[in-house]
C-alpha cells in the first residue's frame, strides 16, 4: 500500500482497493503525507501554561521590577482576585516563567543589609510553594 501511494495512487483508490476507509490509509501512510513533520525523539515536550495564584504583595513587588517581556506579559494578563483586604493575581504562564518570576522576587526574603518585611517574606514563600509543586525542569 505504501509503495502504491509513493507511486502516485490516490488515497481514495487505495481505500477502495483494500476495502478500508481513507482515514485508515492516511494513518498507514502518515509519515509519507506532505504535511507530516517528523518529531525528534530527543526533543523535550513543550511546556503547557499553568495558572497559579500569586499573592498581591509579590505581584506589587514584581510590577515595580524590571522584567523580561514574557514575564511582563504574564503579569499584565493576570486576573486580579479580591481576597479580604488584599488580592491575589491569577497568572497563567509556562512553568519556566513562573520560576523566573519567583527568582526575581528573591529580595523579599531580605539579606545584603536589606530588612525583610515578614508579610512580604511570607507571601514570597507562599508563591514559592505553589511554583515548587510544578514539574521540575529536566536535566
Secondary structure, 3 states (H helix, E strand, C coil): CHHHHHCCCCHHHHHHHHCCCHHHHHHHCHHHCCCCCCCCCCCCCCCCEEEEEEEHHHHHHHHCCCCCHHHHHHHHCCEEEEECCEEEEEEEEEHHHHHHHHHHCHHHHCECCECCCHHHHHHHHHHHHHHHCCCCCCC
